[in-house]
Amino acid sequence: MAQLVRAPAAPKIWFRPKLFPKQPRNRMALNPINIAASLNKRTNTRKLPILLFDIMDTIVRDPFYHDIPSFFGMSLKELIECKHQTAWMEFENGVINEEELAKKFFKDGRPFDLEGLKDCIRRGYSYIDGVEQLLQALKQNNYEMHAFTNYPIWYKIIEDKLKISNYLSWTFCSCMYGKRKPDPDFYLAVVEHLKVDPVSCIFIDDRIKNVEAAVGVGITGLHFKNADLLRQNLVQLGVDISIDGDVSEDQLEAAEGQTL
């Protein structure tokens, strides 16, 4: 299941969005128009936690393991053995462009159809099951969400196909920062950019070493397994994921005092 990861020797990192005790109140039937009006008054208040999502194999299927070896007529093992050890990481860091990648992708410098490879990976991109619905629910509840991913300029191909920016911002890509997870400096650059304390962020990634690195700088970490279990863990952390027209606790509070 999706796993909450905490540093073994550190205190619990557990974001609590409700900082004040709730007072009993009578709840009245709510007019959706009044709810929306009340929420609009709060747009100057930043909603926490901020959610930081890895992309590949967390939001989007990674075509590397099946599609790319097939494109080259190889097994995954054969591809790993003959590709250049650092070329892809350099591409992810923005150190080389795609033309330079094509020249050094293979150790022996063999040529290949770069545009054909890009078409192959584009076809391979798809949402992980259940993740788009989860993003929709989080967006509906006004959470601030950012991509925090190791990926090259080809993130634009993902965006072109899947329109991920409908839900989150492509803010933290390794190709923009010249840093890759799990480098702690990359995580620190993220919280500095966001101007929040690390504990006000939740980071989700399918790679445990990246999650552990987030916890190491004080960010709450969730190890992604699948969308349903991620949803459960986010709810355990106090994240509101009401869907299907339900009125959430935050919406009830926001609408308190409004007349029908």
N, C-alpha and C positions, 0 to 999 in steps of 0.2 A: 504494500500500500504506500501511498505518499507518506513520507516520513519526516517528522519534525526533527531537525538536527540541531543540537546545542553543543557548545564546547564542554568537554567533560568536567573541567575544573572550574568552570565559570558559573555564576548564578543563572537561574532560569531566565531565558529571554522569551517573554510572553506579552505580546501587545494587548493592551486593555483599552478599547475605545471608549468605554463608559467609565469616566473618572469620578463621577459623583453618584451618590446613592439615588435610586429612583424613588420618586414620591408617588404615593397612590393617587390615582385620578380616575375620573369617569371618562370612558371613551365613547365618543359619539360617532355616528355614521359619517364617513368622510367623503367629501366631494373631490374627485381627482383634480378639478381645476384649482380648488383651494390648496391642495397638496403641492401642485406645481408652483403656484404663486409663492407659497411659503418657502419652498426650496430655492426659488430664484433669489430670495432675499439673502440667502446664505452663500452666494457665489463668491463673496470676498473671503470666505473662510476655507482654508485648505483642508480637505478631507484626508485623514490618515487611517490606516497605513497606506504608504505608496507601494505599489506592487511592481516588482522587477522580474520580468520573464526572460529566461533563456528562450531561444527560438527553435533550434534544430532538435527534433525528437522530444520537445516539450510542447511546442505549439504546432510545428510543421514537421511532417515526415522528412527524414534526411535521405536523399537518394544515393548517398555515397556507398552504402553497404550492398546494394543490389543493382541499381540502375547503371551506375558508372562502370563497375566491373563488366556488366553485360555489354555496355557500349563499346568497350575495348576488346570484347571477346575473351575475357579473362575471368578467373575466379578472384574473389576478394584477396585471398592470400597471394596470388600471383601479382595482382596490382600493387599491393603493399610492398612486395619484394622489389619491384622494378621502378617504382616512382621515387622521385627525389625526396630526401628525408625532410627538408625544411621549406621547399618551394611553396607548399600550400599555406604554411604558417606565415611566411613572408607576405603572401597574397592577402591573408586575413588581416595582417597588421598594416596593410597599405604600403609596404616597403617596395613591392613590385606591382606592376599593372598586369592586365590579363595577357597582353602580348608577351611580356617577359615570363609570365607563368607558362605559356605555351612552349617557350623555348627550353625551359628547364624542368617541366613537369616530370619527365622521365629521366632517369639517371643517364641514359645513353643519348639524350637529346633528340630522340626520334620525333618526327613531326606527326601531328594529328589534326583532325578537323575541330578547331576550337568552337566554331559556331554550332556544329553538330553536337558537341558536348553540352553547350549551353541549352540547346533545344531539349536534349535528353534530361537534364536536371530540372528544367522547367516543367516537363511532363510529370516528373516524379514528385514535385511539390504538392502536398495536400495537407489539410488540417488533420491533426491527430483526432481520433474519434472523441466526440464530446467536448472538445476544447473550445470550439467556436461558440457553442451555446453558453459555456461558462464565461467566456469573455463578454458575451452579450449581456449576461446578468450583472457582471461587475460594472460594465459601462452604464447600464441602466441605473445602477446604484451610485454612480458618480465617483467611482474610484479613479485616481490618477495611476496610469499604467505606462510602463516604458519597456522597450526591448533592451536587454542587457546580454549581448551575445558575441561570441567569437564568429565573425563571418566577414567575407570580403564585400566588395562593391556589388557583388551579385545579389545582395539582399534586395536590390531594386527589382530583380526578376521575381523574387517571392512577392514583393509588394504589388507588382504589376498583375500577377495571377490571383493572389488571395486577398488583396486589399486589407492587409492587417492593420493599416493605419486607421481603419474604421473604429478600432478598439484601443490601440495603444500607439505611442510615438516611437519611431526608430531613433531613440536618443543616444543609446550607448552601444555602438557597434565597434568592434576592435579595429576595423579599417579606418575609423575616424580618429581613434585615440592612440593608435600605435601600441596598444597594450592588449593582452589576452588574459582571460580567466585561466588559472586561479591566481594571477599576480595580484597581491594585496593592494598595490598602487592603483589598479584599475577600479577596485571597489571603493577605495578612498576618493578617487576622482569622481565617482558617481555621487556619493553623498555630499561632496563639496559642491558639485554642480546643482544638486537638488536643494541645498541649503537646509537640510534637516539632520537630526541626529540619526545615527545608524539604526537605532532601535525602532524608529518610525517607518522602517522599510521591511518588506517581506520579499525574499528572493526565492524563485522557483527554478530548478534546473534538474535535468535527468542525470547529471554526473555528480556523484557524491563528493568528489574532491573540490568541485566548484562551490558546492553548498557549504562544505567545511570551511573553505576560505572566506565565505561571506560571514559565517558565524564568528570567525577569527577577528573580524573587524567590528563585531557587534550587531550585524544584521541578522534578523530572524531568517532561518533557512528551511526550505521544504524540498525534500528529495522527490522529484516527480516520478510517479509510476503510471498513473492513468488519471483521466479527468474526474471520475467519480470520487476517487480517494483524495484527490487534490481538493475537490469541493468540500469534502468532509473536514479536512484539516484546516482549510481557510475558515470555515464556520467555527471550529474549535478555537481559532485565534481571534474570534470576534468579528470577522468580516461578514458583512451583510450581503447575502446572495439571494434575496427574494426574487421570485420569477412569476410568470403567468398572471400578472396583474395583481399579485398579493400586495398588501400594504405592509411595508416593513416597519420595524421599531423606530428607525431613524425618521421615516416619513411621518409616523404618528407624532413623534416629538416635534418635528418641524411644523406640523399642522396644528399643534396645540394652541388653543386660543382663537383659532379661525372660526368664523361663522359660516354656516351653510348658505 
